[in-house]
Every structure is written in C-alpha cells, then in structure tokens.
C-alpha cells in the first residue's frame, strides 16, 4: 500500500469532547470520526485495526469448533417479550416500530434470536454440542455515551452461544471457550488478566472477565502477586478476620461530635484511627401483592467498618436482600432512627430494623457509631454488652490492597483494567423462558444448557491504546497495528536512488506477506515521522540519499528512543526477523 493511495488524515489537536487518551488519539490519528453522540465512522486506518482484531477472533473461534452465523441487527420484539427483556432492559434497549406499527428492537445482544434458531434446528442430543457465533453491529442507547469507542452507543461485538445436553457438557464447552479466549488475547499482544466474575442470578463460578490492564481502566481488578488468584471487585471475597474479638476496654458513652457527620471527620475529631469507626447504611426491601403493587417495606441496617466500602453484589446475596433492595428514603430513615443520615447507628432505634453486620465489624471492640442524634456519636460500643450478638454476619465490603488472598497464598493487590471480553455459563435461563428443548437420549424433551461468550471488537483497539501510548501517540502491538511497517523515504521526489530503494523494499516486503505502507506523499521528514508516530505503526524504516550513499538505512521501533543504522543490503532480512515473518 502507498500512502498517496490510502487515506491518511491526522489532526494536531484532539476534539474538545475527547476525555480519555484513546478517544483523543484515535480521533487525531484519523482512526475514527464522530457522526453523532456515541456513533462513529470507522475510517480506513481504524477499520484496518478492527479487521485484524476480527481476523484473530474468527480464526480462534473456528479453531475451537464454533460456527459463524449472522443474526439481524433489527429483531422482532416478540422474541424479547418471551424472555421479558423487552420491558426489563429499560431505555438502553432501542425500541422501534415499522410502518405497520409492529415492535422491533435494535440488538444489544442476541440470546433470544440464537435460542430461537436452536429450538427450531437442534432437535436431538445427537446434534449437540453446538456453538454459534457472530461478529455483528450492536446498539445500546447509553444515557451518557463517552470515551469514544470505550462507551459508545453503536459498536461491533463478537458474541457466541453454546448449546449442550447437560450441565457437565456445558461446563466442558465453557472451558473450551475460556481457553480460546486466552489464545485470542495472547495473540493480540496486550497485557491482560482473566479474572473471576460474579455470575449474578445464575449462580456458580463459571464466569470470567478478560481485562486489559490500563491505569485509566474503569474496573478494579483484584489479584494475588504470589499466586494465580484474580477476580473483579464484585467477586473478590474478603476473608473473615483471624483470631478472637478483643475484650471490651471502654465504657459506652454518648460523645459530642458537632458538625461531624462522616466517619473520617469523627475519627479526626476524636483522634482515633478510622478503622475504629463503623458506618451505617440503610436499605429497604419492598413487599408487593400479586398485582405488583407495593404493600409495605422492610428497613435494613448494614454495618461496615468506617474505612470500607459496600459491595452491592455481595449485599445482593444476603438472604432477604437477594430479591432486590434499594436505599431507604429519608422518611423511612427518620421513622426508624429518629435522625437524619450522618449520625445513624444501631442503638436507641425508634422502630426495629433487620441488622446485617460485615465480618470485620463482627469482631470489633470499643467501636464508634452514630448516636441517632444530630451532633453526637456513641463511643466504646461493644457486642454482647451494649448490643446483642449479631444474627447475620456476611461479607459485605470491597476488598482492599493488603487483605489476605482467598486462596491462602499471599495478600491481595489491586490494579485497573478495561473489560474487553466475558465468558459466562447461562444454564437454562433462556431455553426455559423460550421453551427451547431437544430430545434427550431417553426420548424425553430437555432444555438446552447454554453459555455465552463476548468480545468487544471495537472496544479492544481503544483499550489497547489506553495501555500502549506515549506523548507522541499510539504504540500498536504488531498483531493489530493498521500497518506493521512504514517505509519513510526522505526526498524520494528528488532522488531516483531513494525512490528505487524505497519501492524495492516496499515490494519485497509485500511479496513476503508483510503489511507495509510506503509514505510517498512527499512530506517533510518531521511531519512524516510525526504522522506515523501518532498513528503508531510499530516498525519504521527511513531511507535517505546520504544514508544510501553510505550503504545504510535507519530502523526504529515505535518504542525505541533512537534509530538503529542497518546495512541497506540487510534491511529486508532484518525486518523479517524483527516481525518474525
């Protein structure tokens, strides 16, 4: 490819609405161009990256035995109504009507459609297992699309769905996909972690997220440097503290804390560690009748150590809260505690509440909490003496760095990541909802055991840039770079020798299967180099009249601080060796 024939369009400045590095650099490098909120044109340079990502995914999915299909972007609402998701998904699901007033959706995913295919086509256990996948455009009507391709409304995704005869077979299919994903992400050349994720209402442990490590990542990844343990923040368990609860050493007292409503402020005022305070979080669950009308509510009080944060996924697994909860209203709080938020605690309640205590709080002594009176806190609070022993003790909090690893092999560390893939065991959630069955070996109908497996095709280049960039621009891994090599001749319009050498090297590399571009635009060296450093092509060869007279050219990897002189006669072999062709 020659640059004069291609579409190279770089910008010196990023648009004002670009917030993160990937959005800024993808726009400046001419990879994407905004069309509307969360909707982008994939420009020729960016599309080359996307196609390379797709090719790796397709090769490994095919290798793993999955079969490619293409399901419509616009899907009839009837299928989504069968599972209830037409109503449950909320405004993120884009609903449209045709000229006859019939309801359709623009797909964010395709569980319903692929399950419909299976119930029509897969009649017998003899046809199983099957794994169908597609690489297709999706749409999610994000309330606040941002960060370019990281959180856009329209995106390309690879979604796959496995169908099996029983749970054991489904778990085997899951493992095949989990290993295929590792091969895929290894080939991308990115630093990533496969982390255990929460399985939600399905339950079980078969759920993993694939996170590209980046300091700007939205997700917190918990891992143990001394072992293979890794999980996302929602899944990571905080182990019960070791040892017995200390003996009470302080008297219970109501202590003035004027204007101090947070645990941090109270600890500072009293000159005590934040770890000696306890925060009160008030939740509520609603009771409904058969018609779905709310007939009453139950208020819950959760106690966590002052320096810890509540983990909503873990709280949602507490019996009684597992059917759904909300934060209590100010009115409900005042009715039960007789006080506004900021000074709440488990003592001196107006009405009883259901108490749930985090594991850490259950073994604390002489702790501090709100007194249910403005400007006062209780100090020297102890279980057994001042409060009954807690009935419900559970893991309610996010882990923190330094906590013991759940596998017992060290302590936990935390880093940031960007989720670009997810493998998940579904069970019979969709097959039951859509009555999708096959005839088992015993001649009886059985529901398909399913799994789903997704990769964010257009999110992945953005994640790669968040991980690989510098002040000059993008630094692509070879496997997904728009071009692997750029040949930069200086003054080729003025030197026949430079032109001939550049065109020969370009032709030789093309013939050897190298993805190379020749910059024949006649740009000044500084502008030419700046373009390719911004675009992030990993390997650059510079030819000049002076260098060729000395029998040399210059090679520089995008990560190198300086160029390396290479004999002109050896540059073809040198490049082939560097990119392992």
NUNU-456193 format. One record per residue (C-alpha): residue in one letter; x, z, y. Coordinates in pm, whole numbers, plus 50000, padded with zeros to 5 digits. Each point is the difference from the previous one (the first is absolute). Last residue first. Layout:
BEGIN
+------+-------+-------+-------+
| code |     X |     Z |     Y |
+------+-------+-------+-------+
|    a |     X |     Z |     Y |
...
+------+-------+-------+-------+
END
This chain:
BEGIN
+------+-------+-------+-------+
| code |     X |     Z |     Y |
+------+-------+-------+-------+
|    x | 50773 | 50914 | 48654 |
|    x | 50130 | 50357 | 50046 |
|    x | 49942 | 50018 | 50377 |
|    x | 50359 | 50092 | 50081 |
|    x | 50144 | 49783 | 49721 |
|    x | 49811 | 49692 | 50114 |
|    x | 50114 | 50065 | 50356 |
|    x | 50367 | 50021 | 49901 |
|    x | 49975 | 49694 | 49777 |
|    x | 49870 | 49793 | 50292 |
|    x | 50244 | 50162 | 50244 |
|    x | 50315 | 49923 | 49799 |
|    x | 50114 | 49673 | 50161 |
|    x | 49929 | 50138 | 50346 |
|    x | 50228 | 50295 | 49929 |
|    x | 49814 | 50317 | 50091 |
|    x | 50034 | 50212 | 50314 |
|    x | 49784 | 50312 | 49993 |
|    x | 49764 | 50078 | 50288 |
|    x | 49953 | 50343 | 50153 |
|    x | 49766 | 50301 | 49985 |
|    x | 49852 | 49886 | 49670 |
|    x | 49632 | 50075 | 49926 |
|    x | 49881 | 49643 | 50060 |
|    x | 50279 | 49873 | 49779 |
|    x | 50262 | 49801 | 50183 |
|    x | 50199 | 49695 | 49895 |
|    x | 50234 | 49811 | 50231 |
|    x | 50153 | 49660 | 49922 |
|    x | 50365 | 49906 | 49944 |
|    x | 50228 | 49701 | 49955 |
|    x | 50180 | 50060 | 50331 |
|    x | 49853 | 49676 | 50140 |
|    x | 49671 | 50115 | 49852 |
|    x | 50018 | 50321 | 50200 |
|    x | 50069 | 49822 | 50328 |
|    x | 49712 | 49755 | 49953 |
|    x | 49760 | 50277 | 49905 |
|    x | 49806 | 50100 | 49692 |
|    x | 49810 | 50329 | 49973 |
|    x | 49854 | 50116 | 49668 |
|    x | 49727 | 50264 | 50002 |
|    x | 49855 | 50203 | 49712 |
|    x | 49711 | 50251 | 50028 |
|    x | 49756 | 49804 | 50219 |
|    x | 49857 | 50272 | 50225 |
|    x | 49773 | 49815 | 50241 |
|    x | 50158 | 50197 | 50287 |
|    x | 50351 | 49933 | 49867 |
|    x | 49906 | 49636 | 49960 |
|    x | 49877 | 49966 | 50357 |
|    x | 50291 | 50197 | 50151 |
|    x | 50253 | 49779 | 49820 |
|    x | 49847 | 49683 | 50148 |
|    x | 49971 | 50147 | 50350 |
|    x | 50363 | 50112 | 49999 |
|    x | 50128 | 49676 | 49844 |
|    x | 49821 | 49771 | 50252 |
|    x | 49713 | 49811 | 49837 |
|    x | 50042 | 49646 | 49864 |
|    x | 49689 | 50019 | 49784 |
|    x | 50188 | 49918 | 49677 |
|    x | 49965 | 50346 | 49848 |
|    x | 50030 | 49918 | 49632 |
|    x | 49768 | 50202 | 49776 |
|    x | 50082 | 50113 | 49646 |
|    x | 49798 | 50112 | 49698 |
|    x | 50273 | 49946 | 49739 |
|    x | 49904 | 49787 | 49700 |
|    x | 50346 | 49851 | 49942 |
|    x | 49887 | 49668 | 50150 |
|    x | 49891 | 50184 | 50313 |
|    x | 50340 | 50168 | 50023 |
|    x | 50180 | 49665 | 49967 |
|    x | 49776 | 49836 | 50261 |
|    x | 50053 | 50277 | 50255 |
|    x | 50374 | 50005 | 49936 |
|    x | 50011 | 49622 | 50043 |
|    x | 49787 | 50007 | 50316 |
|    x | 50221 | 50266 | 50156 |
|    x | 50324 | 49823 | 49911 |
|    x | 49876 | 49665 | 50133 |
|    x | 49868 | 50147 | 50323 |
|    x | 50315 | 50202 | 50063 |
|    x | 50222 | 49695 | 49940 |
|    x | 49780 | 49775 | 50215 |
|    x | 50043 | 50242 | 50288 |
|    x | 49790 | 49998 | 50318 |
|    x | 49648 | 50039 | 49862 |
|    x | 50140 | 50238 | 49738 |
|    x | 50110 | 50227 | 50284 |
|    x | 50005 | 50322 | 49801 |
|    x | 49856 | 49959 | 49650 |
|    x | 49784 | 50291 | 49878 |
|    x | 49911 | 49980 | 49630 |
|    x | 49729 | 50252 | 49915 |
|    x | 49979 | 50148 | 49652 |
|    x | 49723 | 50181 | 49810 |
|    x | 49711 | 49860 | 50199 |
|    x | 49668 | 50175 | 50063 |
|    x | 50161 | 50306 | 49837 |
|    x | 49807 | 50141 | 49702 |
|    x | 50261 | 50012 | 49722 |
|    x | 50305 | 50019 | 50225 |
|    x | 49901 | 50333 | 50157 |
|    x | 49908 | 49941 | 50363 |
|    x | 50171 | 50162 | 50300 |
|    x | 49767 | 49968 | 50301 |
|    x | 50110 | 50023 | 50363 |
|    x | 50297 | 50062 | 50225 |
|    x | 49953 | 50377 | 50046 |
|    x | 49986 | 50047 | 49624 |
|    x | 49758 | 49925 | 49720 |
|    x | 49931 | 50069 | 49633 |
|    x | 49753 | 50277 | 49909 |
|    x | 49733 | 49920 | 50258 |
|    x | 50074 | 49634 | 49929 |
|    x | 49928 | 50039 | 49630 |
|    x | 49676 | 50182 | 50081 |
|    x | 49889 | 49707 | 50216 |
|    x | 50092 | 49758 | 49723 |
|    x | 49799 | 50215 | 49753 |
|    x | 49681 | 50017 | 50202 |
|    x | 49931 | 49630 | 49948 |
|    x | 50007 | 50027 | 49621 |
|    x | 49844 | 50346 | 49978 |
|    x | 50025 | 50061 | 49626 |
|    x | 49709 | 50122 | 49788 |
|    x | 49936 | 50108 | 49640 |
|    x | 49666 | 50092 | 49850 |
|    x | 49927 | 50150 | 49658 |
|    x | 49694 | 49972 | 49781 |
|    x | 49849 | 50138 | 49680 |
|    x | 49718 | 49763 | 49916 |
|    x | 49672 | 50160 | 49894 |
|    x | 49901 | 49989 | 49634 |
|    x | 49733 | 49809 | 49810 |
|    x | 49979 | 50069 | 49626 |
|    x | 50125 | 49771 | 49725 |
|    x | 50242 | 50260 | 49864 |
|    x | 50298 | 49795 | 50123 |
|    x | 49853 | 50017 | 50347 |
|    x | 49760 | 49757 | 50160 |
|    x | 50065 | 49970 | 50371 |
|    x | 49842 | 50170 | 50298 |
|    x | 49963 | 49967 | 50377 |
|    x | 49696 | 50204 | 50101 |
|    x | 50089 | 49957 | 50368 |
|    x | 50034 | 50371 | 50083 |
|    x | 50140 | 50069 | 49655 |
|    x | 50264 | 49724 | 50027 |
|    x | 50090 | 50111 | 50350 |
|    x | 50091 | 50362 | 49933 |
|    x | 50095 | 49943 | 49636 |
|    x | 50365 | 50107 | 50024 |
|    x | 50158 | 49909 | 50332 |
|    x | 50371 | 50053 | 49927 |
|    x | 50196 | 49925 | 50315 |
|    x | 50311 | 49808 | 50104 |
|    x | 50072 | 49993 | 50372 |
|    x | 50229 | 49787 | 50216 |
|    x | 50128 | 49971 | 50357 |
|    x | 49979 | 50361 | 50116 |
|    x | 50242 | 50061 | 50285 |
|    x | 50232 | 50298 | 49961 |
|    x | 50134 | 50308 | 50173 |
|    x | 50223 | 50261 | 49840 |
|    x | 49948 | 50349 | 49860 |
|    x | 50225 | 50216 | 49784 |
|    x | 49900 | 50232 | 49719 |
|    x | 50213 | 50254 | 49817 |
|    x | 50156 | 49984 | 49657 |
|    x | 49920 | 49930 | 49637 |
|    x | 49683 | 50204 | 49939 |
|    x | 49780 | 49690 | 49961 |
|    x | 49774 | 50122 | 50281 |
|    x | 50300 | 49998 | 50238 |
|    x | 50057 | 50329 | 50182 |
|    x | 49916 | 49985 | 50372 |
|    x | 50298 | 49912 | 50220 |
|    x | 49823 | 49732 | 50201 |
|    x | 49634 | 50088 | 50042 |
|    x | 49703 | 49961 | 49764 |
|    x | 49660 | 49934 | 50148 |
|    x | 49755 | 50278 | 49942 |
|    x | 49696 | 50106 | 49800 |
|    x | 50141 | 50097 | 49659 |
|    x | 49731 | 50238 | 49881 |
|    x | 49897 | 50366 | 49988 |
|    x | 49629 | 50074 | 49965 |
|    x | 49881 | 50359 | 49955 |
|    x | 50238 | 50155 | 50251 |
|    x | 50077 | 50371 | 49946 |
|    x | 49761 | 50196 | 50215 |
|    x | 50109 | 50047 | 50361 |
|    x | 50155 | 50289 | 50189 |
|    x | 50161 | 50188 | 49712 |
|    x | 49989 | 49748 | 49715 |
|    x | 50162 | 49725 | 50204 |
|    x | 50188 | 50108 | 50310 |
|    x | 49963 | 49945 | 50375 |
|    x | 50271 | 50165 | 50215 |
|    x | 49889 | 49827 | 50319 |
|    x | 49649 | 49897 | 50102 |
|    x | 49976 | 49770 | 50301 |
|    x | 49833 | 50042 | 50338 |
|    x | 49946 | 49783 | 50311 |
|    x | 49648 | 49891 | 49898 |
|    x | 49859 | 50200 | 49710 |
|    x | 49979 | 49885 | 49643 |
|    x | 50319 | 50202 | 49938 |
|    x | 50217 | 49693 | 49932 |
|    x | 50276 | 50032 | 49741 |
|    x | 50332 | 50179 | 49948 |
|    x | 50163 | 50089 | 49669 |
|    x | 50128 | 50329 | 49867 |
|    x | 50031 | 49864 | 49646 |
|    x | 49995 | 49643 | 49869 |
|    x | 49948 | 49906 | 49633 |
|    x | 49657 | 49834 | 50037 |
|    x | 50110 | 49836 | 50325 |
|    x | 50254 | 49785 | 49816 |
|    x | 49752 | 49884 | 49736 |
|    x | 49747 | 49892 | 50262 |
|    x | 49684 | 50207 | 50027 |
|    x | 49639 | 49886 | 49965 |
|    x | 49727 | 50226 | 50140 |
|    x | 49632 | 49913 | 49983 |
|    x | 49833 | 50144 | 50308 |
|    x | 49793 | 50311 | 50064 |
|    x | 49825 | 50042 | 50335 |
|    x | 50109 | 50196 | 50307 |
|    x | 50358 | 50028 | 49878 |
|    x | 50219 | 50302 | 50083 |
|    x | 50313 | 49882 | 49816 |
|    x | 50075 | 49649 | 49863 |
|    x | 50151 | 49864 | 50322 |
|    x | 49921 | 49796 | 50309 |
|    x | 50163 | 50034 | 50343 |
|    x | 50059 | 49636 | 50091 |
|    x | 49648 | 49872 | 49931 |
|    x | 49716 | 50176 | 50186 |
|    x | 49875 | 50338 | 49887 |
|    x | 49710 | 50165 | 49824 |
|    x | 50153 | 49898 | 49668 |
|    x | 49702 | 49865 | 49807 |
|    x | 49764 | 49884 | 50276 |
|    x | 50293 | 49910 | 50230 |
|    x | 50154 | 49774 | 49736 |
|    x | 49669 | 49831 | 49920 |
|    x | 49941 | 49931 | 50368 |
|    x | 50353 | 49866 | 50050 |
|    x | 49933 | 49757 | 49714 |
|    x | 50170 | 50039 | 49663 |
|    x | 50252 | 49740 | 49889 |
|    x | 49856 | 49781 | 49730 |
|    x | 49978 | 50012 | 49624 |
|    x | 49941 | 49775 | 49700 |
|    x | 49902 | 50048 | 49637 |
|    x | 50338 | 50157 | 49922 |
|    x | 49946 | 50287 | 50242 |
|    x | 49808 | 50209 | 49751 |
|    x | 50285 | 50003 | 49754 |
|    x | 50323 | 49938 | 50196 |
|    x | 50112 | 49637 | 49954 |
|    x | 49914 | 49895 | 50356 |
|    x | 50237 | 50266 | 50130 |
|    x | 50283 | 49817 | 49823 |
|    x | 49909 | 49670 | 50165 |
|    x | 49956 | 50170 | 50338 |
|    x | 50350 | 50149 | 49999 |
|    x | 49999 | 50278 | 50258 |
|    x | 50317 | 50054 | 50199 |
|    x | 50245 | 50291 | 49967 |
|    x | 50182 | 50207 | 50264 |
|    x | 49718 | 50251 | 50046 |
|    x | 49951 | 50061 | 49630 |
|    x | 49669 | 49869 | 49879 |
|    x | 49658 | 50165 | 49969 |
|    x | 49689 | 49789 | 49937 |
|    x | 49659 | 50132 | 50105 |
|    x | 49693 | 49825 | 49861 |
|    x | 49652 | 49964 | 50152 |
|    x | 49711 | 49888 | 49781 |
|    x | 49730 | 49772 | 50133 |
|    x | 49624 | 49948 | 49988 |
|    x | 49721 | 49753 | 49927 |
|    x | 50177 | 49676 | 50095 |
|    x | 49778 | 49705 | 49912 |
|    x | 50119 | 49767 | 49723 |
|    x | 49652 | 49941 | 49862 |
|    x | 50079 | 50203 | 49691 |
|    x | 50085 | 50298 | 50218 |
|    x | 50334 | 50064 | 50171 |
|    x | 50240 | 50294 | 50024 |
|    x | 50284 | 49961 | 50249 |
|    x | 50354 | 50127 | 49967 |
|    x | 50183 | 50167 | 50287 |
|    x | 50359 | 50059 | 50099 |
|    x | 50173 | 50267 | 50208 |
|    x | 50378 | 50013 | 50018 |
|    x | 50164 | 50336 | 50064 |
|    x | 50375 | 50022 | 50062 |
|    x | 50217 | 50278 | 49861 |
|    x | 50305 | 50144 | 50176 |
|    x | 50313 | 50149 | 49841 |
|    x | 50160 | 49656 | 49959 |
|    x | 50001 | 49958 | 50380 |
|    x | 50270 | 50266 | 50005 |
|    x | 49928 | 50302 | 50224 |
|    x | 50065 | 50069 | 50369 |
|    x | 49642 | 50096 | 50076 |
|    x | 49956 | 49741 | 50276 |
|    x | 50195 | 49733 | 49810 |
|    x | 49799 | 50055 | 49681 |
|    x | 49673 | 49987 | 50197 |
|    x | 50100 | 49674 | 50170 |
|    x | 50098 | 49836 | 49672 |
|    x | 49683 | 50120 | 49825 |
|    x | 49788 | 49850 | 50273 |
|    x | 49745 | 50175 | 50223 |
|    x | 50222 | 50201 | 50234 |
|    x | 49811 | 50055 | 50327 |
|    x | 50027 | 50377 | 49971 |
|    x | 50136 | 50113 | 49663 |
|    x | 49889 | 50366 | 49981 |
|    x | 50054 | 50155 | 49655 |
|    x | 49732 | 50130 | 49767 |
|    x | 50194 | 50206 | 49748 |
|    x | 50040 | 50030 | 49622 |
|    x | 50288 | 50230 | 49918 |
|    x | 50330 | 49849 | 49890 |
|    x | 50209 | 50029 | 49682 |
|    x | 49781 | 49832 | 49738 |
|    x | 50191 | 49938 | 49677 |
|    x | 50144 | 49652 | 49954 |
|    x | 49809 | 49754 | 49779 |
|    x | 50170 | 49944 | 49668 |
|    x | 50253 | 49728 | 49922 |
|    x | 50000 | 49623 | 50019 |
|    x | 49783 | 49815 | 50250 |
|    x | 49743 | 49765 | 49844 |
|    x | 50120 | 49638 | 50000 |
|    x | 49913 | 49761 | 50280 |
|    x | 49883 | 49681 | 49830 |
|    x | 50069 | 49654 | 50140 |
|    x | 49692 | 49776 | 49973 |
|    x | 49884 | 49973 | 50360 |
|    x | 50357 | 49987 | 50131 |
|    x | 50093 | 49705 | 49781 |
|    x | 50192 | 50067 | 49684 |
|    x | 50355 | 49977 | 49867 |
|    x | 50179 | 50185 | 49718 |
|    x | 50299 | 49815 | 49856 |
|    x | 50233 | 50300 | 50029 |
|    x | 50256 | 50178 | 50226 |
|    x | 49897 | 49819 | 50318 |
|    x | 49638 | 50117 | 49945 |
|    x | 49742 | 49789 | 50174 |
|    x | 49711 | 50022 | 50246 |
|    x | 49903 | 49689 | 50191 |
|    x | 49826 | 50038 | 50336 |
|    x | 49804 | 49691 | 50098 |
|    x | 49991 | 49826 | 50339 |
|    x | 50346 | 49849 | 49966 |
|    x | 50221 | 49975 | 50311 |
|    x | 50305 | 50144 | 49825 |
|    x | 49957 | 49741 | 49728 |
|    x | 49996 | 50020 | 49619 |
|    x | 49778 | 49736 | 49843 |
|    x | 49735 | 50187 | 49803 |
|    x | 49852 | 49894 | 49669 |
|    x | 49701 | 50221 | 49925 |
|    x | 49924 | 50123 | 49652 |
|    x | 49677 | 50099 | 49827 |
|    x | 49956 | 50093 | 49637 |
|    x | 49995 | 50379 | 50021 |
|    x | 49639 | 50075 | 49913 |
|    x | 49695 | 50014 | 50221 |
|    x | 49763 | 49713 | 50082 |
|    x | 49865 | 50183 | 50307 |
|    x | 50333 | 49975 | 50176 |
|    x | 50301 | 49886 | 49801 |
|    x | 50256 | 50169 | 50225 |
|    x | 50333 | 49822 | 50015 |
|    x | 50326 | 50028 | 49805 |
|    x | 50278 | 49825 | 50186 |
|    x | 50187 | 49676 | 49934 |
|    x | 50277 | 50002 | 50257 |
|    x | 50146 | 49715 | 50198 |
|    x | 50324 | 49860 | 50141 |
|    x | 49944 | 49626 | 50033 |
|    x | 50162 | 49710 | 49815 |
|    x | 49671 | 49822 | 49932 |
|    x | 50112 | 49960 | 49639 |
|    x | 49996 | 50374 | 49939 |
|    x | 49650 | 50012 | 50148 |
|    x | 49872 | 49743 | 49752 |
|    x | 50181 | 50152 | 49702 |
|    x | 49855 | 50341 | 50083 |
|    x | 49657 | 49844 | 50034 |
|    x | 50030 | 49845 | 49656 |
|    x | 50083 | 50344 | 49859 |
|    x | 49684 | 50153 | 50148 |
|    x | 49801 | 49697 | 49883 |
|    x | 50107 | 50041 | 49637 |
|    x | 49940 | 50374 | 50031 |
|    x | 49642 | 49941 | 50116 |
|    x | 49937 | 49765 | 49711 |
|    x | 50111 | 50275 | 49760 |
|    x | 49771 | 50246 | 50176 |
|    x | 49712 | 49759 | 49960 |
|    x | 50075 | 49966 | 49628 |
|    x | 49986 | 50377 | 49958 |
|    x | 49682 | 50022 | 50206 |
|    x | 49809 | 49748 | 49795 |
|    x | 49918 | 49629 | 49972 |
|    x | 50198 | 49878 | 50299 |
|    x | 49950 | 49807 | 50323 |
|    x | 50274 | 49978 | 50264 |
|    x | 49948 | 49912 | 50365 |
|    x | 50253 | 49849 | 50238 |
|    x | 50008 | 49983 | 50379 |
|    x | 50267 | 49817 | 50196 |
|    x | 49919 | 50036 | 50365 |
|    x | 49997 | 49781 | 50308 |
|    x | 49883 | 50151 | 50327 |
|    x | 49721 | 49985 | 50257 |
|    x | 49926 | 50320 | 50190 |
|    x | 50358 | 50098 | 50076 |
|    x | 50173 | 50328 | 49931 |
|    x | 50363 | 49928 | 49918 |
|    x | 49965 | 49633 | 50090 |
|    x | 50014 | 50080 | 50371 |
|    x | 50026 | 50375 | 50062 |
|    x | 49636 | 50040 | 50095 |
|    x | 49640 | 49939 | 49901 |
|    x | 49778 | 50277 | 50137 |
|    x | 49665 | 50010 | 49827 |
|    x | 50133 | 49794 | 49713 |
|    x | 49759 | 49735 | 49879 |
|    x | 50170 | 49941 | 49667 |
|    x | 50049 | 49639 | 49898 |
|    x | 50176 | 49855 | 49698 |
|    x | 50177 | 49670 | 49938 |
|    x | 50100 | 49936 | 49639 |
|    x | 50272 | 50031 | 49742 |
|    x | 49800 | 50043 | 49681 |
|    x | 50024 | 50190 | 49676 |
|    x | 49823 | 50018 | 49665 |
|    x | 50126 | 50225 | 49720 |
|    x | 49845 | 49971 | 49657 |
|    x | 50028 | 50224 | 49694 |
|    x | 49775 | 49900 | 49833 |
|    x | 49831 | 49687 | 49870 |
|    x | 49964 | 50146 | 49649 |
|    x | 49813 | 50297 | 50150 |
|    x | 49717 | 49755 | 50052 |
|    x | 49791 | 49848 | 50278 |
|    x | 50250 | 49941 | 50279 |
|    x | 49850 | 49718 | 50207 |
|    x | 49686 | 50126 | 50171 |
|    x | 50082 | 50370 | 50023 |
|    x | 50359 | 49913 | 50094 |
|    x | 49910 | 49765 | 50284 |
|    x | 49761 | 50259 | 50146 |
|    x | 50278 | 50258 | 49978 |
|    x | 50224 | 49760 | 50193 |
|    x | 49736 | 49963 | 50271 |
|    x | 49934 | 50371 | 50035 |
|    x | 50363 | 50110 | 50003 |
|    x | 50092 | 49738 | 50262 |
|    x | 50166 | 50153 | 50307 |
|    x | 49944 | 49989 | 50379 |
|    x | 49760 | 49711 | 49943 |
|    x | 49797 | 49850 | 50281 |
|    x | 49647 | 50113 | 49913 |
|    x | 49673 | 49814 | 49947 |
|    x | 49634 | 50068 | 50073 |
|    x | 49736 | 49727 | 49986 |
|    x | 49828 | 49911 | 50328 |
|    x | 49947 | 49638 | 49904 |
|    x | 50263 | 49875 | 50245 |
|    x | 50260 | 50228 | 49839 |
|    x | 50042 | 50368 | 50077 |
|    x | 50312 | 50207 | 50067 |
|    x | 50137 | 50342 | 49910 |
|    x | 50361 | 50092 | 50079 |
|    x | 50082 | 50315 | 49803 |
|    x | 50196 | 50232 | 50234 |
|    x | 49662 | 50103 | 50147 |
|    x | 49910 | 50226 | 49707 |
|    x | 50121 | 49963 | 49644 |
|    x | 49707 | 50193 | 49855 |
|    x | 49723 | 49750 | 50078 |
|    x | 50129 | 49687 | 49827 |
|    x | 50203 | 50229 | 49775 |
|    x | 49696 | 50104 | 49798 |
|    x | 50138 | 49848 | 49680 |
|    x | 49709 | 49761 | 49951 |
|    x | 49972 | 49950 | 50376 |
|    x | 50348 | 49850 | 50004 |
|    x | 49889 | 49738 | 49747 |
|    x | 49686 | 49924 | 50200 |
|    x | 50197 | 49957 | 50323 |
|    x | 50114 | 49654 | 49899 |
|    x | 50372 | 49937 | 50060 |
|    x | 50197 | 49821 | 50273 |
|    x | 50375 | 49993 | 49925 |
|    x | 49923 | 49838 | 49667 |
|    x | 50198 | 50091 | 49689 |
|    x | 50311 | 49810 | 49895 |
|    x | 50137 | 50051 | 49649 |
|    x | 50347 | 50067 | 49862 |
|    x | 50055 | 50135 | 49650 |
|    x | 50205 | 50316 | 49937 |
|    x | 50241 | 50001 | 49707 |
|    x | 50284 | 50201 | 50154 |
|    x | 50205 | 49683 | 50057 |
|    x | 49706 | 49853 | 50190 |
|    x | 49991 | 50306 | 50225 |
|    x | 50377 | 49982 | 50041 |
|    x | 50003 | 49634 | 50102 |
|    x | 49699 | 50038 | 50230 |
|    x | 50146 | 50299 | 50182 |
|    x | 50333 | 49825 | 50053 |
|    x | 49826 | 49684 | 50122 |
|    x | 49764 | 50191 | 50230 |
|    x | 50289 | 50174 | 50176 |
|    x | 50172 | 49665 | 50043 |
|    x | 49679 | 49848 | 50137 |
|    x | 49966 | 50284 | 50250 |
|    x | 50355 | 49951 | 50126 |
|    x | 49947 | 49624 | 50042 |
|    x | 49672 | 50076 | 50178 |
|    x | 50187 | 50204 | 50259 |
|    x | 50224 | 49711 | 50103 |
|    x | 49711 | 49751 | 49997 |
|    x | 49770 | 50225 | 50207 |
|    x | 49753 | 50233 | 49829 |
|    x | 49722 | 50005 | 50257 |
|    x | 49882 | 50354 | 50057 |
|    x | 49682 | 50209 | 49999 |
|    x | 50006 | 50376 | 50077 |
|    x | 49832 | 49945 | 50338 |
|    x | 50003 | 49623 | 50054 |
|    x | 50227 | 49699 | 49956 |
|    x | 50337 | 50175 | 50010 |
|    x | 50301 | 49790 | 49903 |
|    x | 50218 | 50076 | 49700 |
|    x | 50353 | 49917 | 49885 |
|    x | 50125 | 49881 | 50340 |
|    x | 50299 | 50235 | 50011 |
|    x | 49855 | 50182 | 50303 |
|    x | 49666 | 50055 | 49825 |
|    x | 50150 | 50119 | 49673 |
|    x | 50248 | 50212 | 50197 |
|    x | 49744 | 50185 | 50209 |
|    x | 49753 | 50054 | 49717 |
|    x | 50276 | 50115 | 49765 |
|    x | 50145 | 50240 | 50257 |
|    x | 49674 | 50181 | 50074 |
|    x | 49772 | 50005 | 50304 |
|    x | 49942 | 49634 | 50092 |
|    x | 49723 | 49995 | 50263 |
|    x | 50235 | 49900 | 50284 |
|    x | 50121 | 49688 | 49822 |
|    x | 50368 | 49998 | 49897 |
|    x | 50258 | 49850 | 50233 |
|    x | 50269 | 49733 | 49949 |
|    x | 49771 | 49780 | 49792 |
|    x | 50082 | 49769 | 49709 |
|    x | 49834 | 49679 | 49882 |
|    x | 50175 | 49802 | 49727 |
|    x | 49762 | 49749 | 49840 |
|    x | 50191 | 49768 | 49765 |
|    x | 50117 | 49642 | 50050 |
|    x | 50263 | 50091 | 50261 |
|    x | 50097 | 50299 | 49785 |
|    x | 50098 | 49776 | 49710 |
|    x | 49882 | 50083 | 49650 |
+------+-------+-------+-------+
END
